[in-house]
């Protein structure tokens, strides 16, 4: 630490020199000047400093005054910047009387410039000479201030990445220039923000190819500045041949998915500012003039509610903005699968989330982004109400914004997270989980974009409306670009792997569930799913009827079971068959395993009667085990070798329980509890086989009882919520007691199953019983609708206890002798249809991803061809301008081709390893090895280079996929085991 500090201090002195030396370049004059930006910091004279910095005029220099280095400037040293000849000398220089203020990343400089007075055609104007010197003039006529292009590019990247505002950036440059404030720095903040705004606008025009069009910027079409989603369908650009002729049941493969939402963080203060739109409707914001004219017809619009939920989107639709805000928020439309913002997708909201405003943005965006699509899915958190009169409201729109619903198949959905806040009548018709053709689309992706935009909310709310639109347009474009370059590595490979793995896993579970009911019942349920998809008013097969269990029912069933336990008596001492002997052993085992039902250990403070009752129960169990031991000696002669201590009872049988204080801990030594070699030699023939058969029946019976108890507990909890909650402490206590007793009963059946399972493992480790009976873990003991581990419906797994046994009457507390087999099978219906829906959605997701990857390849190739078509398109410009136009077009085309190759290098190995069929475009290498260098993982530095070679600048956006699998994918074979 001290070394670092001392070396920092050393930089303030003369370094190796004890006194001021001569110039280290020429040696003729004192070397009093050094540059803080050059490496080494040589001490130079004024003439050498000017000569050395002819190509670096914005370096910061200091001069030794005899005691320390003080701030100095190259202009004071005599540096003059010659303009007009690309850095070369001019035969007819024209000196500028006053210095030019230059804003650079190194600070704010006063520089002396000389214009070219040669009168060359096309380059005589001062602004042209400044621009060719990479200086952006703040004014067109007699510019006094200019900003270096590298500074504009740096601020552009910072404002997109970190949402830095222009004032803070300017203040930072002033602080670098003069941290003490003793040297007057000219205030050029307004000139700087004017330059930034123009630079942002013209950079977007450049990237949109407007410089290559003879019509120029004025010929820009609506939405032309938008960075489009390459994965979404664009007819005529990235769609396969014959897509429009796809049969009705396959149209979803070429569908467009959009999501609608509003954000009330992006407000605008009413400061009375007027401004001019530089790009009216050319990017993401709708045309402000046309939009304002449209809203005049919707001054007071009532919003009708058709939903049981209390969404503020409806309740507060007509709430006026606060008086200090002229804009209350924005509404937006994105593609809901990839979260790209669309053309004309965003507009201001003067009030709340009015239907009229959202209609305008939705229809404007669809008209520009997907005019010829045959299938459309729209998700909106209030789709249940918004969609009711959508068709009639659309008829009031201009023809250019209307959808032809005769040719377009339109479906509405509610985003998955928002769906849970809706009533029961909305959760069926608008659920992505059960809707055919949607894959794993969730509709919530639009929410992630607000986090990016909200970073600019505080600064943009102070601006004029037009400038605010341009900045938000720029941020939206940067968000889209960042998502575009992330498609290759963080989207398709990961999602495709996850979809294939999940599809295969849920397919196995679906087949297990289907095996528990007849095939004709499965066909009926499949038909129900199709009918409900086509008619949402039909019977909903996904809706499970709510059953409740009353307290009277539960108490009666528990009382009968406890009475049966009390009636258990002494075992007969003779005429006991082998099966009866084993069954009696199972009963004794169960009484030992569940002491809470047969015994209840008294506490230290228990009364004497309680302690006496406990001892009496112990004595009864001890006597039963002793009597059973006598019969055990007949069927298991080897018992004499196992019982410890080998004391003899009056009957001569081995007895290890007569003197035991804890008969519930005595080992019964059933055949399954002794070593295999002893079992074969020390048991009567066939005894172990009989226990195996009995144990299997015991396990299946216990599993049925586990399912029954789970249903009883759920029914009782529902009954408590509906009929008991809020009725007083006593009623709630009684209900909780019953729930607790049911839970105790469930634990008893679980222990019985686990004992039977352990015995089966001992008797027949590899038997066919393992097809239906498995280890019962705590996480398996849940209802068919529960799965706390799942992150969503698509990942929810039905516990195996509901998939392995056919439904029987003993599974249901409410079942009786009149319960039919059809009614029993219907209890599995919801489990089956939801499982099938999961498999179908994952299968659809694989198909969607298989369609989207070749779409991206076609899109980039189409765009590359478009750029190459711009080469030599303009003949009305000078050769030097044409050279720049051609070079930029060729670079854009090459970058798109390189981006395509990098995506293919990551996609093809995964596709081949998974065995997924993808209809790649022609001339696509489909082997695991593709030509070219592997893509660079860090592409964020391209925008900070001096060359404007990027297709679009980078900004802070969320990755499309949050799964970390597959981040190391590249060329070559892929080991899926390593990825997963």
LINFENPE-V57835 format. One record per run of one state. SS is the DSSP state (H for helix, E for strand, L for the rest). FROM is the first residue (numbers start at 1). TO is the last residue. Records with the same first field share a line. If there is no record, write none. Layout:
SS = FROM-TO  FROM-TO
This chain:
L = 1-1  11-21  23-29  31-32  36-43  45-45  53-60  65-68  73-73  78-79  83-92  96-99  105-106  117-125  133-134  138-144  162-165  178-188  208-209  213-216  220-242  246-247  255-255  264-267  270-284  286-287  296-311  316-324  328-328  336-340  350-354  370-374  381-382  387-389  395-398  402-408  415-415  420-423  430-430  432-444  455-456  461-464  515-518  535-550  567-577  594-594  599-607  636-636  642-646  649-653  656-662  666-670  674-675  683-686  725-728  764-767  772-777  781-792  796-799  803-808  812-820  827-828  869-878  915-941  945-975  980-980
H = 2-10  46-52  74-77  126-132  149-161  166-177  189-207  210-212  217-219  243-245  248-254  288-295  312-315  355-369  383-386  390-394  399-401  416-419  424-429  445-454  457-460  465-514  519-534  551-566  578-593  595-598  608-635  637-641  663-665  671-673  676-682  687-724  729-763  768-771  778-780  793-795  800-802  809-811  821-826  829-868  879-914  942-944  976-979
E = 22-22  30-30  33-35  44-44  61-64  69-72  80-82  93-95  100-104  107-116  135-137  145-148  256-263  268-269  285-285  325-327  329-335  341-349  375-380  409-414  431-431  647-648  654-655
